[in-house]
Amino acid sequence: MTIEAVIWDLGGVFTSSPFEAFNRFEAQRGLPRDLIRTVNTTNPDSNAWALFERGEIDGAGFDRKFLEETTALGHPVRGAEVLPLLSGEVRPRMVEALTICKQRFKVGCITNNMVHGHGPAMATNPESASRGGGIMQHFDAIIESSKVGVRKPDPRIYLMMCEQLRVEAKACVYLDDLGINCKAAAQLGMVAIKVISERQALADLEGATGLTFPKSQSRS
């Protein structure tokens, strides 16, 4: 089927990966590498991260529950210490690719995010959208986990986007930096692109859409 829509994740796609910030934090604190990722992938439907991204607990609740989970692993870290790490640097070439895609396709954003805090992983409002370089204004539809109570990789959130854009899943390209989220999209029939680097993602997107994006000397 002809591609009709390009659907994007936000953090780790339009911004630098929070995993890099997690690792720097862990190194600075003398914590095991990938401790935060381990916490976030343990009991993935009921841990602090999942509950916060579905809007089922508030910031204080996340702070407490994340501390409980890291303490159980022998390395106490408060949730409030982790949230600032989610503010990545905007990737201008990805934003440019979005604007080019919008000239030919419908464009949407599905993001697992949180209600309380700042940065690209937080629920949008006019002020935060402005801080994010105006990325959100380009989308035809935006679905935020903290607002709809469903998070990736639950298939329902992808189908919500298809309904909003009025397209079939098999007519969509989907970009995300997490393999588990890409797998769920692919199982619905979407062309899934796992974002490992900016250069790789744009090359794969060119192949999927037939578009051409401006080149850069960046090695990312």
VMD Tcl script that draws the C-alpha trace (Angstrom):
set ca {
  {0.00 0.00 0.00}
  {1.13 3.56 -0.71}
  {2.46 5.43 2.31}
  {0.03 8.06 3.52}
  {1.36 9.00 6.96}
  {4.59 9.24 8.94}
  {4.23 8.79 12.69}
  {6.98 9.81 15.09}
  {8.08 9.23 18.64}
  {9.47 12.34 20.36}
  {12.28 11.77 22.85}
  {15.25 9.96 21.31}
  {13.99 10.82 17.84}
  {13.69 14.60 17.69}
  {15.95 14.96 20.71}
  {19.10 13.22 21.87}
  {18.48 9.92 23.63}
  {17.72 10.09 27.37}
  {19.67 6.84 27.71}
  {22.86 8.84 27.18}
  {21.89 11.14 30.04}
  {21.00 8.14 32.20}
  {24.47 6.65 31.68}
  {26.21 9.94 32.50}
  {24.18 10.23 35.70}
  {25.03 6.65 36.65}
  {28.74 7.23 36.05}
  {28.71 10.43 38.11}
  {26.94 8.69 40.99}
  {29.02 5.50 40.84}
  {25.93 3.45 39.97}
  {25.87 0.34 37.77}
  {25.62 1.20 34.08}
  {22.04 0.92 32.75}
  {20.56 0.77 36.26}
  {17.80 3.21 35.27}
  {16.95 1.27 32.11}
  {16.82 -1.92 34.18}
  {14.36 -0.34 36.59}
  {12.23 0.93 33.71}
  {12.04 -2.48 32.01}
  {11.31 -4.49 35.17}
  {7.56 -5.07 35.58}
  {7.03 -2.78 32.54}
  {3.24 -2.57 32.90}
  {3.13 -1.77 36.61}
  {6.38 -0.04 37.57}
  {6.71 3.63 38.50}
  {7.52 4.64 34.95}
  {4.46 2.90 33.48}
  {2.10 4.29 36.10}
  {3.41 7.84 35.62}
  {3.25 7.66 31.83}
  {-0.38 6.52 32.02}
  {-1.21 9.34 34.43}
  {-2.09 6.92 37.24}
  {0.27 8.52 39.79}
  {1.50 12.08 40.25}
  {5.05 13.39 40.50}
  {5.28 12.73 44.23}
  {4.02 9.19 43.74}
  {6.57 8.58 41.00}
  {9.35 9.91 43.22}
  {8.42 7.50 46.00}
  {7.79 4.42 43.88}
  {10.94 4.85 41.80}
  {12.94 5.13 45.02}
  {11.36 1.90 46.26}
  {12.26 0.11 43.03}
  {15.88 1.28 42.96}
  {16.28 0.55 46.66}
  {15.12 -3.02 46.00}
  {18.02 -3.30 43.54}
  {20.46 -2.01 46.15}
  {21.06 1.44 44.67}
  {18.54 4.03 45.97}
  {17.72 6.79 43.46}
  {14.78 9.18 43.78}
  {12.46 9.57 40.85}
  {12.81 13.35 41.14}
  {16.51 12.97 40.32}
  {15.76 11.13 37.09}
  {13.13 13.42 35.54}
  {15.55 16.27 34.64}
  {17.57 13.77 32.60}
  {14.72 13.50 30.09}
  {15.37 16.93 28.55}
  {17.44 16.17 25.45}
  {18.96 18.41 22.80}
  {16.81 19.03 19.72}
  {18.05 17.48 16.46}
  {17.42 20.18 13.80}
  {17.73 17.79 10.84}
  {14.97 15.58 12.22}
  {12.71 18.60 12.62}
  {13.52 19.60 9.03}
  {12.66 16.08 7.86}
  {9.32 16.36 9.65}
  {8.46 19.57 7.81}
  {9.40 17.97 4.49}
  {7.29 14.90 5.24}
  {4.33 17.10 6.09}
  {4.34 18.55 2.59}
  {3.43 15.13 1.19}
  {2.07 13.00 4.05}
  {-0.03 13.25 7.17}
  {2.21 13.41 10.24}
  {1.50 12.35 13.79}
  {3.29 11.97 17.11}
  {2.80 9.19 19.67}
  {4.76 9.84 22.85}
  {4.94 8.10 26.19}
  {5.18 11.06 28.51}
  {4.43 12.41 31.94}
  {2.15 15.13 33.25}
  {4.49 16.81 35.71}
  {7.84 18.36 34.84}
  {9.74 19.87 31.94}
  {11.33 18.71 28.71}
  {10.24 16.67 25.69}
  {9.04 13.75 27.83}
  {6.46 15.92 29.58}
  {2.87 16.62 28.63}
  {2.60 19.45 26.16}
  {1.25 22.92 26.72}
  {1.95 26.11 24.73}
  {4.98 26.99 26.88}
  {6.62 23.55 26.71}
  {5.93 23.32 22.97}
  {7.80 26.59 22.52}
  {10.72 25.36 24.62}
  {10.90 22.27 22.42}
  {11.70 24.31 19.35}
  {8.14 24.36 18.09}
  {8.22 20.69 17.07}
  {4.69 19.95 18.23}
  {3.08 22.61 16.06}
  {3.93 20.65 12.91}
  {1.91 17.54 13.70}
  {-1.57 16.86 12.37}
  {-2.30 14.73 15.44}
  {-0.59 14.15 18.79}
  {-1.29 11.34 21.25}
  {0.27 11.53 24.70}
  {0.20 8.50 27.00}
  {-0.31 10.59 30.12}
  {-3.46 12.11 28.64}
  {-5.09 9.02 27.10}
  {-4.10 6.51 29.79}
  {-2.50 4.11 27.30}
  {1.21 3.80 26.52}
  {3.37 2.19 23.89}
  {3.78 -0.66 23.05}
  {0.05 -1.20 23.67}
  {-1.41 -1.62 20.14}
  {-4.37 0.56 21.05}
  {-2.33 3.75 21.06}
  {-1.12 3.17 17.49}
  {-4.66 2.42 16.33}
  {-5.85 5.63 18.01}
  {-3.39 7.53 15.84}
  {-4.54 5.73 12.68}
  {-8.11 6.67 13.52}
  {-7.19 10.32 14.08}
  {-5.22 10.52 10.84}
  {-7.83 8.43 8.98}
  {-5.31 6.00 7.58}
  {-4.73 2.26 7.78}
  {-1.76 1.00 9.78}
  {-0.16 -0.54 6.70}
  {-0.09 2.91 5.07}
  {2.10 4.33 7.85}
  {5.80 4.69 8.58}
  {6.65 4.73 12.29}
  {9.88 5.97 13.94}
  {10.92 5.24 17.52}
  {14.20 4.75 19.39}
  {12.89 1.71 21.29}
  {12.79 -1.66 19.56}
  {9.82 -2.87 21.61}
  {7.73 0.05 20.34}
  {8.84 -0.51 16.75}
  {7.95 -4.20 17.02}
  {4.41 -3.38 18.10}
  {4.01 -0.97 15.18}
  {5.38 -3.53 12.71}
  {2.97 -6.17 13.99}
  {0.13 -3.84 13.01}
  {1.56 -3.57 9.49}
  {3.44 -0.27 9.80}
  {6.87 0.24 8.27}
  {8.87 0.55 11.50}
  {12.19 2.40 11.72}
  {14.25 2.04 14.88}
  {16.17 5.28 15.39}
  {19.75 4.42 16.28}
  {21.31 7.61 14.93}
  {20.08 10.67 13.09}
  {21.90 9.75 9.88}
  {20.64 6.16 9.88}
  {17.06 7.18 10.66}
  {16.95 9.74 7.86}
  {18.43 7.29 5.37}
  {15.84 4.67 6.34}
  {13.07 7.26 6.14}
  {14.19 8.24 2.65}
  {13.99 4.60 1.63}
  {10.51 4.18 3.08}
  {9.00 7.39 1.70}
  {10.94 8.14 -1.49}
  {11.71 11.61 -0.17}
  {15.14 13.25 -0.08}
  {16.38 15.15 2.95}
  {19.20 17.72 2.98}
  {22.57 16.20 3.80}
  {24.78 17.28 6.67}
  {28.40 16.79 7.64}
  {27.19 15.53 11.04}
  {28.47 12.07 11.99}
  {25.50 11.33 14.23}
}
mol new
graphics top color blue
foreach p $ca { graphics top sphere $p radius 0.5 }
foreach p [lrange $ca 0 end-1] q [lrange $ca 1 end] { graphics top cylinder $p $q radius 0.2 }
display resetview
